[in-house]
Amino acid sequence: MVKAFYLTAISTCILCTFSDLRPSSNGDLIKQEPLSFVNNLINKLEEIESGEFIVENTERIGSKYLTGKQKVVYQKKPFECKITFLNPYEGASIFFSPTQNKNAVYSPNGFPYFDIELDPFGRLMRKNNHHTIYDVGVSYIQTILKSAITNNDIHFSLNSTTSGFELLAENKSFGYRELLTTKATNLVEIAKSNHLSEYLILINNSEYSFYSKIGPGERIKIPSSYAKTVRIMLDKELTITSIEVFDDIGLFESYRYSEVNYKRNVKH
């Protein structure tokens, strides 16, 4: 009923225009440009206070890909968001404002003809989704990018295309390792503390069917970075138009954007 109704943090917050980031014609500067580009991207994300856009998302669930199209409206502080389904479940929506209600409110636009309150961390909200609704916004992607630029295994490259630019973040040493828990925790906490995808951790630990509590002394298989490869496409105005994320199997998730509008707080 409510599958694929909210988006990964990448899909909700990395749609920005950077007119000051065009590649230099100087060869030495071009070599340094990708890292500079990412640092500027992180700073620009910090300026976003609120925004709205349409996103078409694809996420790998098991051996299948689930797709959806939604309109997203959100603000960063205090956090609040509304997601309106365009396909599937056209007209249905999710509203979440944790300062007003700890639960998200699902309006089905049809049967059962009344609003339903859902736990953001519950099985119904999390089913067939890579992320929680709390990941909507800029903070999550900022954290992932900050972690990526400090990971020596991740290589950034910036390429020109016929329509604009391609930014790649590649971890050619991508793999998995065992993490021994030292205290009571859960897969979400492990993912957050290591800047990793919690869904990717879940599907690589078959003994766990959900993000439940884990005791100390447990061995958890975790990836060496958020993804093996992340591809970000930008148009000639340097607005991000799509993001693709790949793991060791192949495409993990992808997002395409349109009708983007952000409100910023630019600090001078």
C-alpha positions as semicolon CSV with decimal commas, in nm:
position;residue;x (nm);y (nm);z (nm)
1;M;0,000;0,000;0,000
2;V;0,268;0,246;0,087
3;K;0,576;0,101;-0,080
4;A;0,829;0,334;-0,239
5;F;0,667;0,645;-0,094
6;Y;0,971;0,821;0,036
7;L;1,316;0,871;-0,106
8;T;1,677;0,826;-0,021
9;A;1,865;1,121;0,110
10;I;2,056;1,138;-0,214
11;S;1,728;1,180;-0,409
12;T;1,598;1,456;-0,187
13;C;1,881;1,694;-0,145
14;I;2,158;1,692;-0,401
15;L;1,985;1,890;-0,675
16;C;2,181;2,213;-0,687
17;T;2,322;2,465;-0,933
18;F;2,686;2,569;-0,899
19;S;2,776;2,839;-1,148
20;D;3,117;2,887;-0,983
21;L;3,235;2,529;-1,032
22;R;3,307;2,502;-1,404
23;P;3,624;2,302;-1,477
24;S;3,941;2,508;-1,527
25;S;4,130;2,495;-1,857
26;N;4,451;2,456;-1,659
27;G;4,554;2,089;-1,649
28;D;4,682;2,097;-1,292
29;L;4,366;2,267;-1,169
30;I;4,147;2,016;-1,352
31;K;4,319;1,735;-1,163
32;Q;4,225;1,903;-0,838
33;E;3,877;2,006;-0,953
34;P;3,673;1,699;-0,848
35;L;3,764;1,727;-0,479
36;S;3,714;2,103;-0,489
37;F;3,382;2,044;-0,664
38;V;3,263;1,807;-0,389
39;N;3,369;2,047;-0,113
40;N;3,177;2,327;-0,280
41;L;2,882;2,094;-0,323
42;I;2,880;2,023;0,051
43;N;2,887;2,397;0,123
44;K;2,604;2,467;-0,121
45;L;2,390;2,194;0,035
46;E;2,432;2,367;0,369
47;E;2,260;2,676;0,224
48;I;1,938;2,490;0,141
49;E;1,658;2,568;0,386
50;S;1,366;2,417;0,196
51;G;1,273;2,293;-0,148
52;E;1,043;2,107;-0,382
53;F;1,094;1,888;-0,688
54;I;0,969;1,584;-0,878
55;V;1,175;1,268;-0,860
56;E;1,157;0,939;-1,050
57;N;1,325;0,674;-0,838
58;T;1,439;0,316;-0,892
59;E;1,552;0,095;-0,603
60;R;1,665;-0,267;-0,610
61;I;1,458;-0,475;-0,369
62;G;1,572;-0,835;-0,365
63;S;1,621;-0,935;-0,729
64;K;1,369;-0,682;-0,863
65;Y;1,363;-0,308;-0,925
66;L;1,076;-0,101;-0,789
67;T;1,004;0,235;-0,945
68;G;0,803;0,540;-0,847
69;K;0,742;0,906;-0,921
70;Q;0,670;1,160;-0,649
71;K;0,654;1,530;-0,578
72;V;0,855;1,622;-0,269
73;V;0,819;1,938;-0,059
74;Y;1,032;1,976;0,253
75;Q;1,203;2,212;0,494
76;K;1,516;2,150;0,698
77;K;1,448;2,329;1,029
78;P;1,220;2,235;1,186
79;F;1,217;1,922;0,975
80;E;0,894;1,869;0,782
81;C;0,806;1,705;0,452
82;K;0,517;1,610;0,228
83;I;0,548;1,348;-0,045
84;T;0,269;1,326;-0,302
85;F;0,254;1,013;-0,519
86;L;0,232;1,060;-0,893
87;N;0,292;0,693;-0,983
88;P;0,194;0,451;-0,840
89;Y;-0,088;0,544;-0,593
90;E;-0,161;0,870;-0,773
91;G;-0,297;1,135;-0,539
92;A;-0,198;0,961;-0,216
93;S;0,043;1,143;0,012
94;I;0,263;1,122;0,321
95;F;0,299;1,414;0,561
96;F;0,557;1,410;0,838
97;S;0,630;1,678;1,097
98;P;0,801;1,518;1,400
99;T;0,765;1,834;1,610
100;Q;0,387;1,788;1,579
101;N;0,349;1,410;1,562
102;K;0,601;1,128;1,606
103;N;0,418;0,934;1,334
104;A;0,385;1,007;0,962
105;V;0,033;1,058;0,827
106;Y;-0,059;0,862;0,514
107;S;-0,356;0,991;0,313
108;P;-0,457;0,716;0,067
109;N;-0,682;0,917;-0,173
110;G;-0,912;0,616;-0,179
111;F;-0,982;0,304;0,027
112;P;-0,981;0,293;0,329
113;Y;-1,084;0,662;0,289
114;F;-0,923;0,787;0,609
115;D;-0,575;0,898;0,716
116;I;-0,343;0,638;0,868
117;E;-0,064;0,713;1,117
118;L;0,254;0,512;1,056
119;D;0,570;0,463;1,260
120;P;0,860;0,606;1,050
121;F;1,077;0,314;1,164
122;G;0,803;0,050;1,144
123;R;0,785;-0,243;0,905
124;L;0,507;-0,089;0,695
125;M;0,697;0,235;0,634
126;R;1,028;0,058;0,575
127;K;0,895;-0,217;0,349
128;N;1,046;-0,200;0,000
129;N;1,243;0,117;0,075
130;H;1,615;0,178;0,113
131;H;1,576;0,464;0,361
132;T;1,356;0,615;0,629
133;I;1,162;0,935;0,584
134;Y;1,405;1,098;0,829
135;D;1,669;1,083;0,556
136;V;1,480;1,339;0,347
137;G;1,688;1,656;0,342
138;V;2,044;1,775;0,303
139;S;2,205;1,655;0,627
140;Y;2,226;1,290;0,525
141;I;2,396;1,348;0,189
142;Q;2,632;1,602;0,345
143;T;2,744;1,336;0,591
144;I;2,797;1,077;0,316
145;L;2,996;1,320;0,101
146;K;3,210;1,434;0,394
147;S;3,288;1,071;0,470
148;A;3,368;0,998;0,103
149;I;3,627;1,275;0,069
150;T;3,816;1,138;0,370
151;N;3,815;0,780;0,237
152;N;4,145;0,719;0,057
153;D;3,990;0,431;-0,140
154;I;3,740;0,661;-0,312
155;H;3,852;0,835;-0,631
156;F;3,660;1,133;-0,772
157;S;3,665;1,228;-1,139
158;L;3,490;1,500;-1,337
159;N;3,415;1,454;-1,710
160;S;3,252;1,666;-1,979
161;T;2,947;1,527;-2,165
162;T;2,740;1,652;-2,458
163;S;2,474;1,778;-2,215
164;G;2,695;1,892;-1,928
165;F;2,913;1,708;-1,679
166;E;2,956;1,371;-1,510
167;L;3,090;1,345;-1,154
168;L;3,206;0,997;-1,052
169;A;3,299;0,865;-0,709
170;E;3,455;0,519;-0,741
171;N;3,584;0,273;-0,483
172;K;3,774;0,011;-0,682
173;S;3,857;-0,169;-0,357
174;F;3,488;-0,196;-0,263
175;G;3,413;-0,503;-0,056
176;Y;3,281;-0,622;0,278
177;R;3,429;-0,680;0,622
178;E;3,310;-0,812;0,956
179;L;3,221;-0,573;1,234
180;L;3,209;-0,710;1,589
181;T;2,949;-0,529;1,799
182;T;3,067;-0,418;2,142
183;K;2,729;-0,305;2,276
184;A;2,357;-0,335;2,211
185;T;2,277;-0,165;1,881
186;N;2,087;-0,213;1,554
187;L;2,162;-0,204;1,181
188;V;2,047;0,156;1,147
189;E;2,288;0,277;1,417
190;I;2,571;0,077;1,260
191;A;2,499;0,232;0,919
192;K;2,477;0,587;1,054
193;S;2,796;0,564;1,258
194;N;2,990;0,428;0,957
195;H;2,818;0,646;0,691
196;L;2,683;0,341;0,506
197;S;2,355;0,228;0,349
198;E;2,148;0,052;0,613
199;Y;1,953;-0,139;0,346
200;L;2,277;-0,266;0,191
201;I;2,385;-0,390;0,533
202;L;2,047;-0,557;0,588
203;I;2,051;-0,756;0,262
204;N;2,407;-0,875;0,328
205;N;2,317;-1,017;0,670
206;S;2,054;-1,278;0,593
207;E;2,009;-1,375;0,958
208;Y;1,832;-1,044;1,012
209;S;1,492;-0,985;0,852
210;F;1,453;-0,631;0,986
211;Y;1,645;-0,349;1,154
212;S;1,590;-0,493;1,500
213;K;1,813;-0,474;1,806
214;I;2,147;-0,656;1,803
215;G;2,333;-0,758;2,115
216;P;2,705;-0,721;2,188
217;G;2,939;-0,983;2,043
218;E;2,753;-1,017;1,711
219;R;2,942;-1,025;1,380
220;I;2,790;-0,799;1,114
221;K;2,898;-0,786;0,750
222;I;2,933;-0,423;0,637
223;P;3,050;-0,262;0,308
224;S;3,375;-0,066;0,288
225;S;3,194;0,250;0,167
226;Y;2,843;0,371;0,089
227;A;2,868;0,232;-0,266
228;K;3,114;0,097;-0,519
229;T;3,034;0,375;-0,766
230;V;2,817;0,686;-0,758
231;R;2,749;0,870;-1,084
232;I;2,606;1,224;-1,069
233;M;2,499;1,386;-1,396
234;L;2,475;1,763;-1,432
235;D;2,350;1,983;-1,714
236;K;2,548;2,274;-1,860
237;E;2,408;2,503;-1,590
238;L;2,550;2,254;-1,336
239;T;2,212;2,146;-1,204
240;I;2,213;1,779;-1,106
241;T;1,972;1,586;-1,326
242;S;2,030;1,228;-1,212
243;I;2,215;1,009;-0,965
244;E;2,301;0,640;-1,001
245;V;2,441;0,428;-0,719
246;F;2,612;0,091;-0,783
247;D;2,724;-0,184;-0,545
248;D;2,916;-0,505;-0,621
249;I;2,613;-0,656;-0,798
250;G;2,518;-0,362;-1,020
251;L;2,265;-0,081;-1,004
252;F;2,152;-0,033;-0,644
253;E;1,939;0,281;-0,675
254;S;1,886;0,571;-0,915
255;Y;1,703;0,904;-0,917
256;R;1,605;1,150;-1,191
257;Y;1,488;1,502;-1,113
258;S;1,273;1,777;-1,263
259;E;1,095;2,099;-1,162
260;V;1,352;2,173;-0,893
261;N;1,308;2,480;-0,674
262;Y;1,510;2,556;-0,357
263;K;1,509;2,830;-0,098
264;R;1,856;2,909;0,031
265;N;2,012;3,094;0,319
266;V;2,331;3,226;0,163
267;K;2,588;3,338;0,420
268;H;2,836;3,607;0,322
